[in-house]
Amino acid sequence: MTTPNAPCRDNPEAFTPPHSFLPPAHHQFWRTGRDICHTCPLQAACLEWVMAPGDDPIPWSMAAALTPQEQLRYLYALAEF
């Protein structure tokens, strides 16, 4: 979910790591994207979009300050209720 006034529009490479990154390196990589998300007034709407029923998590990209792995954990936690 990107809208014209979303901060992620100015720095999309901060949300999708290069394919050469191994998981341990992701932690440092995600910091920039997470910092951008935390300042975004659309973070709540983005989270709703990412977690909408019928939609899959974004397997390669951060959204709503959640890494792909965190998106999956969030979905699994919601499914248990």
PLY file of the C-alpha trace (Angstrom):
ply
format ascii 1.0
element vertex 81
property float x
property float y
property float z
element edge 80
property int vertex1
property int vertex2
end_header
0.00 0.00 0.00
1.64 3.17 -1.12
-0.15 6.42 -1.54
1.24 9.70 -2.88
1.80 11.10 0.61
3.22 7.94 2.24
6.87 8.29 3.31
7.70 4.87 1.82
7.20 6.33 -1.66
10.45 8.28 -1.29
12.59 5.30 -0.29
11.12 2.02 -1.65
14.49 0.23 -1.56
14.37 0.42 2.26
11.50 -2.07 2.28
12.75 -4.83 -0.01
16.19 -6.31 0.70
18.54 -7.33 -2.09
18.33 -11.03 -2.92
21.93 -11.49 -1.80
21.04 -10.75 1.82
21.11 -13.68 4.19
18.62 -13.67 7.12
21.11 -12.49 9.78
21.86 -9.41 7.68
18.19 -8.57 7.38
18.02 -7.32 10.96
20.25 -4.35 10.17
18.62 -3.82 6.78
15.06 -3.61 8.13
15.98 -0.82 10.56
15.69 1.93 7.91
12.31 0.72 6.68
11.01 0.30 10.22
12.12 3.84 11.12
10.25 5.19 8.11
7.12 3.19 8.97
7.12 4.39 12.56
6.88 8.00 11.39
4.12 7.31 8.87
0.59 8.52 9.63
-0.71 5.69 7.42
0.88 2.83 9.40
-2.44 1.63 10.85
-4.13 1.65 7.43
-1.14 -0.17 5.95
-1.38 -2.85 8.63
-5.08 -3.34 7.87
-4.27 -3.64 4.17
-1.48 -6.18 4.74
-3.57 -8.29 7.11
-6.85 -8.12 5.19
-8.61 -11.50 4.93
-7.89 -13.20 1.65
-4.63 -11.33 1.09
-1.29 -13.01 1.51
1.48 -11.29 3.43
4.05 -9.57 1.29
6.72 -12.29 1.25
9.57 -10.08 0.12
8.87 -6.69 1.62
8.31 -4.85 4.88
4.89 -3.29 5.38
3.45 -1.47 8.39
6.85 -1.83 10.11
6.58 -5.63 9.96
9.13 -7.80 8.19
7.75 -10.64 6.07
8.41 -13.09 8.92
6.64 -10.81 11.41
3.68 -10.50 9.04
3.32 -14.29 9.04
3.57 -14.52 12.84
0.93 -11.81 13.17
-1.41 -13.64 10.79
-0.93 -16.94 12.63
-1.62 -15.25 15.96
-4.84 -13.76 14.57
-5.91 -17.13 13.17
-5.70 -18.69 16.63
-8.49 -16.45 17.95
0 1
1 2
2 3
3 4
4 5
5 6
6 7
7 8
8 9
9 10
10 11
11 12
12 13
13 14
14 15
15 16
16 17
17 18
18 19
19 20
20 21
21 22
22 23
23 24
24 25
25 26
26 27
27 28
28 29
29 30
30 31
31 32
32 33
33 34
34 35
35 36
36 37
37 38
38 39
39 40
40 41
41 42
42 43
43 44
44 45
45 46
46 47
47 48
48 49
49 50
50 51
51 52
52 53
53 54
54 55
55 56
56 57
57 58
58 59
59 60
60 61
61 62
62 63
63 64
64 65
65 66
66 67
67 68
68 69
69 70
70 71
71 72
72 73
73 74
74 75
75 76
76 77
77 78
78 79
79 80
